[in-house]
Amino acid sequence: QVQLKESGGGLVQAGGSLRLSCAASDHTFSGYATGWFRQAPGKGREFVAAITWSGAHQSYADSVKGRFTISRDNNKDMGFLEMNNLKPEVTASYYCESEDVGWPPTDFHIWGQGTQVTVSS
């Protein structure tokens, strides 16, 4: 089973930017839609963004449209989430996921360990 590993999280001031990366352990990653979800303490999972296997189509949560950009590099088996104009309310653990079901995705089969994003005011 492919494994996903996130990186790029950290502490940033409001208005700043971060770029999250997701590295997959093998090339099967390139055949599936992939995306990101987040989870803040005491809250449930929240969809953030997803991208089709080819990268031709993207889907975003309304709360991040215009500020976050999802992309992927199938040659490197990697996914990315560019986050700009960050606000404190987006503080959460961010998880890369893959083997999405349907489009827009309604579920997924694998996810990584997560990377913490903290935005200070």
LUMPA-676164 format. One line per field, with one value per residue: chain; residue in one letter; x, y negated, z of N, C-alpha, C, O in turn; residue number from 1. Coordinates in pm, 1 decimal. Atoms other than C-alpha are relative to their C-alpha. Layout:
residues N
unit: [A/...]
code: [A/...]
n.px: [X/...]
n.py: [Y/...]
n.pz: [Z/...]
ca.px: [X/...]
ca.py: [Y/...]
ca.pz: [Z/...]
c.px: [X/...]
c.py: [Y/...]
c.pz: [Z/...]
o.px: [X/...]
o.py: [Y/...]
o.pz: [Z/...]
pos: [NUM/...]
***
This chain:
residues 121
unit: [A/A/A/A/A/A/A/A/A/A/A/A/A/A/A/A/A/A/A/A/A/A/A/A/A/A/A/A/A/A/A/A/A/A/A/A/A/A/A/A/A/A/A/A/A/A/A/A/A/A/A/A/A/A/A/A/A/A/A/A/A/A/A/A/A/A/A/A/A/A/A/A/A/A/A/A/A/A/A/A/A/A/A/A/A/A/A/A/A/A/A/A/A/A/A/A/A/A/A/A/A/A/A/A/A/A/A/A/A/A/A/A/A/A/A/A/A/A/A/A/A]
code: [Q/V/Q/L/K/E/S/G/G/G/L/V/Q/A/G/G/S/L/R/L/S/C/A/A/S/D/H/T/F/S/G/Y/A/T/G/W/F/R/Q/A/P/G/K/G/R/E/F/V/A/A/I/T/W/S/G/A/H/Q/S/Y/A/D/S/V/K/G/R/F/T/I/S/R/D/N/N/K/D/M/G/F/L/E/M/N/N/L/K/P/E/V/T/A/S/Y/Y/C/E/S/E/D/V/G/W/P/P/T/D/F/H/I/W/G/Q/G/T/Q/V/T/V/S/S]
n.px: [84.3/-80.0/-4.4/-8.7/-68.8/12.9/-102.8/18.3/76.6/-77.4/62.4/-8.5/86.6/115.1/-38.4/-114.0/21.0/-68.5/20.1/-4.3/-35.2/41.5/-82.7/55.1/-106.3/-15.6/58.1/145.2/55.6/30.1/121.8/117.8/20.9/-58.2/42.5/-37.3/102.0/-60.2/73.1/-39.6/30.0/140.3/88.7/-7.0/-73.1/56.1/-56.8/-67.1/-16.3/-31.4/-42.9/9.9/-128.0/-74.7/-19.6/80.6/112.4/-20.0/117.8/-40.5/98.9/30.7/-75.7/-139.2/-5.3/-69.9/-117.2/-74.4/-13.5/-47.1/-69.2/-68.1/-105.0/5.8/-134.6/-68.2/94.7/17.5/108.8/-35.5/106.4/-50.8/96.5/-35.1/84.9/49.1/73.7/-9.4/103.1/-39.2/-89.0/45.9/-87.3/37.3/-27.9/8.0/76.6/0.3/94.2/130.5/117.9/88.8/-43.8/-93.2/-13.9/88.6/-72.0/-134.5/-38.5/-125.1/-42.3/-128.1/-4.3/37.1/-97.8/68.8/-4.3/44.4/-2.5/13.5/63.9]
n.py: [118.5/121.7/81.9/143.4/73.9/144.1/89.0/140.4/74.3/81.3/116.7/115.7/110.1/25.8/64.2/-69.3/-110.4/-127.5/-98.0/-136.9/-102.6/-137.1/-93.9/-135.4/-101.2/-64.8/68.6/-16.3/130.8/81.2/-47.4/32.2/133.9/16.6/126.8/36.2/35.7/50.1/-26.6/83.4/-65.2/-2.5/10.5/-109.6/20.5/98.4/-1.7/123.4/6.9/-125.3/16.0/-125.4/-65.6/70.4/139.6/87.7/55.0/18.9/31.3/69.3/44.8/141.3/83.5/17.6/40.1/124.8/12.6/-125.7/-61.0/-137.4/-42.4/-128.3/-32.6/-146.4/-52.4/-13.6/-60.3/97.8/95.6/125.2/93.1/134.8/71.5/141.5/87.1/-89.7/58.6/-86.0/-104.7/-118.5/-80.4/-137.9/-98.9/-17.8/-135.9/-37.8/-123.3/-47.1/-106.3/61.9/-65.7/92.3/137.6/27.4/-118.2/-16.9/-79.1/-36.3/-125.1/9.0/133.2/3.4/26.9/138.0/102.5/104.5/138.3/91.2/138.6/90.4/128.0]
n.pz: [0.0/7.8/-121.1/25.2/-105.7/16.1/-55.1/34.1/-98.7/-92.1/-62.6/87.6/-40.4/85.7/124.5/59.0/93.5/-17.9/106.1/-49.6/97.5/-29.7/74.9/3.5/-2.4/129.6/114.7/11.6/-39.2/117.3/64.6/-81.0/-53.2/-133.2/-57.6/-137.0/-97.7/-123.4/-123.1/-113.2/-127.6/-40.5/115.4/93.4/123.2/89.9/134.3/39.0/145.5/67.5/138.1/73.5/21.8/104.7/-38.6/84.5/-75.2/-142.1/-80.2/-122.4/-96.7/21.7/-93.4/42.3/140.2/25.0/-87.1/4.9/131.7/-3.0/122.3/-15.1/95.0/9.2/26.9/-128.7/-94.6/-106.9/3.8/-65.8/-35.3/-22.0/-83.7/-7.9/-82.7/-103.9/-110.9/-118.9/-3.2/77.1/-82.9/-7.8/62.5/140.2/42.8/140.3/18.4/137.8/40.0/-18.8/55.4/69.0/24.5/-109.9/-85.3/-114.6/-98.9/42.1/-65.0/-74.6/-41.4/-69.1/-143.9/-22.7/-34.5/-74.6/46.6/-104.3/45.0/-113.6/35.5]
ca.px: [0.0/132.0/237.3/208.1/432.2/356.2/604.3/618.2/402.5/508.0/434.0/356.5/208.5/-131.2/-101.8/192.8/231.4/324.3/372.1/285.2/429.3/309.9/555.5/416.0/611.3/540.3/413.0/59.2/0.3/-4.6/-310.9/-545.7/-703.5/-542.5/-608.7/-579.8/-799.0/-740.5/-842.0/-828.3/-829.1/-1175.8/-1314.3/-1383.4/-1211.2/-1260.4/-1206.4/-958.1/-877.4/-844.8/-696.4/-758.6/-490.1/-393.0/-403.1/-660.6/-932.2/-926.6/-1184.7/-1163.5/-1352.5/-1527.2/-1326.9/-994.2/-1086.0/-860.8/-601.7/-498.7/-371.8/-339.3/-100.0/87.7/398.0/336.0/694.5/804.7/498.1/430.9/141.6/145.9/-75.3/22.3/-142.5/-140.5/-282.8/-310.1/-552.3/-547.2/-865.7/-686.8/-464.8/-490.3/-311.8/-311.1/-324.5/-249.2/-488.5/-517.2/-708.2/-1007.5/-1354.3/-1551.6/-1516.4/-1549.7/-1421.0/-1660.1/-1409.9/-1052.1/-863.9/-523.1/-376.9/-54.4/48.9/-18.4/177.4/89.6/6.5/-17.4/-106.6/-52.0/-247.9]
ca.py: [0.0/-342.0/-560.7/-938.5/-1175.3/-1543.0/-1822.7/-2199.4/-2288.2/-2534.6/-2854.7/-3160.1/-3501.7/-3598.1/-3705.1/-3477.0/-3177.0/-2812.5/-2539.2/-2188.6/-1887.6/-1529.1/-1258.9/-922.0/-601.2/-466.5/-553.1/-425.1/-770.0/-917.8/-715.9/-857.2/-1184.0/-1321.5/-1601.5/-1756.4/-1771.9/-1935.4/-1875.6/-2128.5/-2025.5/-1918.7/-1936.6/-1689.1/-1643.9/-1925.5/-1895.0/-2150.6/-2071.2/-1788.9/-1741.5/-1479.8/-1231.4/-1435.9/-1766.7/-1898.2/-1960.3/-2094.6/-2125.6/-2360.5/-2425.1/-2760.9/-2888.0/-2853.8/-2945.2/-3215.7/-3167.7/-2801.3/-2626.2/-2250.5/-2095.7/-1774.6/-1642.9/-1286.8/-1249.5/-1288.8/-1124.4/-1438.4/-1664.3/-2023.6/-2276.4/-2641.1/-2846.6/-3225.0/-3504.4/-3267.2/-3340.5/-3213.0/-3013.2/-2777.4/-2650.7/-2271.8/-1952.0/-1911.6/-1566.8/-1448.9/-1185.2/-974.5/-701.2/-931.9/-798.1/-984.1/-1339.8/-1569.7/-1316.4/-1183.7/-962.9/-842.5/-532.0/-641.5/-937.7/-1047.5/-1137.1/-1505.9/-1827.2/-2104.2/-2450.6/-2724.9/-3081.0/-3346.9/-3670.3]
ca.pz: [0.0/-93.2/197.5/210.9/402.9/449.9/511.1/505.7/801.5/1066.0/1251.3/1043.5/1109.8/975.3/613.9/552.9/325.4/347.9/91.9/201.0/23.0/7.4/-94.8/-203.2/-161.6/-509.0/-852.5/-802.4/-654.2/-1002.9/-1101.6/-839.0/-746.9/-433.5/-192.9/149.7/454.3/790.3/1145.7/1426.6/1794.1/1902.6/1549.5/1274.4/941.5/695.8/321.7/190.4/-172.7/-423.4/-768.3/-1036.3/-1132.3/-1437.5/-1255.3/-1501.4/-1242.5/-889.2/-617.2/-318.5/-0.5/-24.1/271.6/88.8/-267.6/-401.8/-127.0/-156.3/-469.1/-506.8/-757.4/-821.7/-995.6/-1110.2/-1228.7/-867.6/-707.0/-508.8/-425.6/-305.6/-131.5/-163.0/109.7/92.9/305.9/597.2/878.0/1238.6/1180.5/941.6/1223.4/1214.7/1126.9/750.7/596.1/244.9/117.4/-194.6/-373.5/-381.5/-452.2/-715.9/-838.8/-660.1/-410.2/-148.6/29.1/15.0/113.9/238.1/422.2/582.4/935.6/892.8/931.6/1175.3/1047.1/1308.1/1215.1/1477.9/1486.4]
c.px: [88.2/-9.7/21.0/68.2/-5.6/120.2/-35.9/-83.8/89.4/-82.6/21.2/-95.2/-116.8/44.1/116.1/-40.6/76.6/-26.0/16.5/33.6/-46.2/82.0/-59.2/112.1/14.4/-89.5/-149.2/-72.6/-48.1/-130.0/-128.4/-13.1/57.0/-43.7/49.1/-126.2/72.2/-89.1/56.8/-36.7/-148.2/-99.9/17.2/84.6/-71.3/71.3/62.2/4.9/30.1/34.9/-7.0/138.5/85.3/35.6/-89.9/-112.9/33.5/-134.2/47.6/-118.6/-21.8/89.1/143.4/13.0/65.8/125.1/88.1/2.8/55.9/64.4/65.0/107.7/6.8/136.0/76.8/-89.4/-21.2/-123.6/37.6/-126.9/65.8/-107.1/47.2/-99.7/-64.0/-64.8/6.4/-100.2/33.7/99.9/-58.5/113.1/-52.5/48.6/-12.5/-77.6/1.7/-93.6/-141.8/-110.0/-87.9/64.5/-123.3/4.3/-95.2/66.3/139.9/44.8/128.0/30.3/128.7/-14.3/-34.1/118.1/-75.0/21.3/-58.6/17.1/-26.2/-58.2/89.4]
c.py: [-123.9/-74.9/-144.7/-68.0/-148.2/-73.0/-142.8/-80.3/-82.7/-111.5/-120.5/-107.8/-13.6/-81.6/67.2/116.0/123.3/86.9/139.0/95.1/136.1/92.5/139.6/101.2/75.7/-63.2/23.3/-128.6/-77.1/40.8/-36.5/-149.8/-4.6/-134.1/-19.7/-20.7/-49.3/34.2/-84.6/72.5/-8.8/-8.1/120.2/-32.9/-100.1/9.6/-136.0/-12.5/138.2/-29.7/135.6/57.3/-73.3/-142.1/-96.4/-68.5/-7.0/-31.7/-59.9/-20.6/-148.8/-90.0/-26.2/-44.2/-136.4/-19.6/124.8/51.1/140.7/33.8/135.6/13.0/152.2/61.9/24.4/64.8/-90.7/-86.1/-122.0/-78.8/-132.7/-78.2/-143.3/-76.2/81.0/-76.2/94.5/115.2/122.7/86.3/138.8/92.2/24.5/137.3/11.8/130.2/38.5/118.6/-48.6/79.8/-105.6/-135.5/-91.6/116.7/0.0/80.9/25.7/119.2/-7.8/-145.1/8.9/-31.0/-143.7/-91.2/-117.1/-136.4/-87.1/-142.6/-90.4/-133.4/-118.2]
c.pz: [0.0/132.4/-38.5/117.3/-30.9/59.4/-36.3/96.9/89.0/58.6/-90.5/50.9/-97.9/-121.8/-70.9/-88.6/43.5/-121.7/58.7/-113.8/49.3/-88.7/9.5/-14.6/-131.0/-105.1/-17.5/35.7/-122.5/-68.9/71.8/22.2/141.9/55.0/140.9/83.4/125.4/118.4/111.9/129.7/34.9/-114.1/-92.4/-121.8/-88.2/-134.5/-31.1/-152.0/-54.1/-144.9/-69.1/-30.1/-102.8/40.0/-75.0/76.2/148.0/67.0/131.4/92.7/-21.0/84.6/-45.1/-144.0/-14.6/84.1/-3.4/-143.6/14.8/-133.4/25.9/-106.2/-6.2/-31.7/129.6/105.6/120.2/-22.9/82.0/34.3/33.9/74.3/18.3/86.1/113.4/115.3/119.9/-0.6/-84.3/77.2/20.5/-41.4/-140.9/-46.9/-151.7/-9.1/-146.4/-16.2/26.5/-70.0/-63.9/-23.6/-9.5/100.3/118.8/110.3/-54.3/82.7/82.2/35.2/78.7/147.0/34.4/30.0/62.0/-64.8/109.8/-48.6/119.6/-46.2/33.8]
o.px: [185.8/-113.9/89.3/42.5/40.3/187.0/-122.4/-98.3/211.9/-205.1/133.4/-197.6/-108.0/122.9/146.1/-158.8/179.8/-128.8/125.2/-7.7/-52.5/71.4/-81.7/216.6/117.0/-173.1/-210.9/-187.9/-150.7/-179.9/-237.0/85.7/58.5/-94.8/136.2/-227.2/192.5/-208.6/174.3/-124.2/-207.5/-220.7/114.5/135.3/-194.2/193.8/4.7/-44.5/78.0/-1.4/27.9/240.1/208.0/120.6/-81.1/-157.4/99.5/-227.0/143.4/-232.3/71.9/124.7/208.4/123.8/35.1/206.1/209.7/-93.3/161.1/18.7/65.0/102.7/69.1/159.6/164.5/-48.9/-11.8/-164.8/125.7/-230.4/132.1/-221.4/155.8/-211.1/-185.8/-22.2/21.2/-72.0/-37.9/146.1/-171.0/218.1/-172.1/163.4/-106.4/-60.2/30.1/-159.3/-222.6/-86.7/-136.3/174.7/-215.0/-94.6/-117.3/15.7/170.4/-13.2/146.5/-12.5/167.7/-123.9/-63.6/223.6/-181.2/133.6/-172.9/126.9/-131.2/-36.5/51.4]
o.py: [-132.5/-76.1/-174.7/-35.2/-193.5/-23.5/-167.6/-201.5/-72.4/-114.8/-149.3/-77.3/26.8/-175.5/36.1/138.1/114.6/73.9/176.9/75.2/162.0/87.3/190.5/72.5/139.7/-148.8/-39.4/-149.4/-145.0/-32.8/1.0/-223.2/95.7/-218.7/52.5/-72.2/-28.8/60.3/-72.4/159.1/-116.6/-14.8/194.7/-144.2/-102.2/-0.7/-240.6/-110.1/225.7/-134.3/237.8/-10.4/-74.0/-205.7/-217.5/-176.5/80.9/-83.4/-11.2/-36.7/-221.4/-200.1/-117.1/-72.0/-230.1/-107.4/115.0/33.7/160.3/-10.7/185.9/-53.0/215.5/178.9/110.5/79.3/-47.7/-110.9/-116.1/-66.3/-146.2/-87.8/-167.2/-30.2/82.0/-185.5/215.4/221.8/222.6/188.3/153.9/47.0/44.6/175.8/-39.8/219.7/-44.4/163.4/18.2/148.7/-196.3/-164.1/-63.0/188.1/-103.0/87.4/-7.4/150.3/70.9/-237.6/115.4/-26.6/-175.3/-46.5/-156.5/-174.5/-68.0/-183.8/-81.6/-177.6/-232.9]
o.pz: [74.5/197.9/-136.4/233.1/-135.8/150.2/-120.3/81.0/82.6/46.8/-132.1/112.0/-213.9/-111.2/-186.1/-115.0/110.1/-188.2/102.2/-228.1/169.5/-211.3/119.3/-73.0/-153.8/-76.0/-103.6/-2.2/-117.2/-154.1/27.7/24.1/213.3/-18.4/189.5/35.5/141.2/104.3/146.7/129.4/31.6/-91.0/-81.3/-135.9/-95.0/-140.7/-1.0/-208.5/18.1/-198.8/-10.1/-13.9/-92.3/-22.3/-55.2/37.3/203.4/4.6/191.2/48.3/-54.4/42.7/6.6/-189.9/59.0/54.6/13.1/-218.5/75.6/-238.7/138.3/-210.0/79.1/-1.5/136.3/221.0/235.1/-136.3/167.8/-31.2/136.7/29.5/71.2/111.0/131.5/152.5/101.9/54.1/-78.0/26.1/68.1/-87.0/-161.6/-24.5/-212.1/73.6/-232.8/77.8/91.2/-169.4/3.7/23.3/-86.5/116.6/182.7/222.3/-169.0/186.8/175.0/-33.9/126.6/202.9/149.7/74.9/13.8/-98.0/151.2/-85.9/183.3/-159.0/10.6]
pos: [1/2/3/4/5/6/7/8/9/10/11/12/13/14/15/16/17/18/19/20/21/22/23/24/25/26/27/28/29/30/31/32/33/34/35/36/37/38/39/40/41/42/43/44/45/46/47/48/49/50/51/52/53/54/55/56/57/58/59/60/61/62/63/64/65/66/67/68/69/70/71/72/73/74/75/76/77/78/79/80/81/82/83/84/85/86/87/88/89/90/91/92/93/94/95/96/97/98/99/100/101/102/103/104/105/106/107/108/109/110/111/112/113/114/115/116/117/118/119/120/121]
***
